[in-house]
């Protein structure tokens, strides 16, 4: 599994979700880049602080908190190039 969506932790975060990336194999670099581009254009990213406090991005369609599960080296290798 490459990613999973997590539901908001409380009801006041109606337009926010946490996107947890489990592992990004090197062959999925383009997929990861295009996914982040789509999220940035359509939804917008927020910080852990903003997520916890119920804040949202400026986009009315929603907000995404990007997180990484586990410490896979590929997460760092791929994400570091793109982020």
C-alpha positions as CSV (number, residue, x, y, z in Angstrom):
1,X,0.0,0.0,0.0
2,X,1.5,3.3,-1.0
3,X,-0.9,5.6,0.8
4,X,-4.0,5.8,2.9
5,X,-6.4,8.6,3.8
6,X,-7.1,9.2,7.5
7,X,-10.2,10.8,8.8
8,X,-10.0,14.0,10.7
9,X,-9.5,13.6,14.5
10,X,-12.4,15.8,15.4
11,X,-15.6,17.0,13.8
12,X,-14.5,20.7,13.4
13,X,-12.0,19.6,10.7
14,X,-14.6,18.9,8.1
15,X,-12.5,19.8,5.1
16,X,-9.2,18.4,6.3
17,X,-7.7,14.9,6.0
18,X,-4.3,13.4,6.8
19,X,-2.7,11.6,3.9
20,X,-0.2,9.0,5.2
21,X,2.4,7.8,2.7
22,X,3.6,4.4,3.7
23,X,6.4,3.8,1.1
24,X,7.4,5.5,-2.1
25,X,9.3,3.1,-4.3
26,X,11.7,4.8,-6.7
27,X,9.6,3.7,-9.7
28,X,6.7,5.7,-8.3
29,X,8.5,9.0,-8.2
30,X,6.4,10.5,-11.1
31,X,3.2,9.3,-9.5
32,X,4.2,10.9,-6.2
33,X,5.1,14.2,-7.8
34,X,1.9,14.4,-9.8
35,X,-0.2,13.5,-6.8
36,X,1.4,16.3,-4.7
37,X,0.9,18.7,-7.6
38,X,-2.8,17.8,-7.8
39,X,-3.3,18.1,-4.1
40,X,-1.5,21.5,-4.0
41,X,-3.6,22.8,-6.9
42,X,-7.0,21.5,-5.8
43,X,-6.9,21.3,-2.0
44,X,-3.8,22.8,-0.4
45,X,-1.5,21.6,2.3
46,X,-1.5,22.4,6.0
47,X,0.9,21.9,8.8
48,X,0.4,19.5,11.8
49,X,-0.3,22.6,13.9
50,X,-3.0,23.9,11.5
51,X,-4.5,20.4,11.4
52,X,-4.6,20.1,15.1
53,X,-6.2,23.5,15.5
54,X,-8.9,23.0,12.9
55,X,-7.4,25.5,10.4
56,X,-7.8,24.9,6.7
57,X,-6.0,26.0,3.6
58,X,-7.2,28.9,1.6
59,X,-8.9,26.6,-0.9
60,X,-12.5,25.8,-0.1
61,X,-12.3,22.3,-1.5
62,X,-10.3,21.1,1.5
63,X,-6.9,20.7,3.2
64,X,-4.4,17.9,3.3
65,X,-1.8,17.1,6.0
66,X,0.9,15.0,4.4
67,X,2.6,12.5,6.7
68,X,5.0,9.6,6.3
69,X,4.5,6.3,8.0
70,X,7.6,4.3,8.9
71,X,11.2,5.3,8.2
72,X,11.7,3.7,4.7
73,X,14.8,5.1,3.0
74,X,12.8,5.4,-0.2
75,X,10.5,7.9,1.5
76,X,13.4,10.2,2.1
77,X,15.1,9.5,-1.2
78,X,12.0,10.2,-3.4
79,X,10.2,12.8,-1.3
80,X,13.4,14.8,-0.7
81,X,13.7,15.4,-4.4
82,X,10.2,16.6,-4.8
83,X,9.4,18.4,-1.6
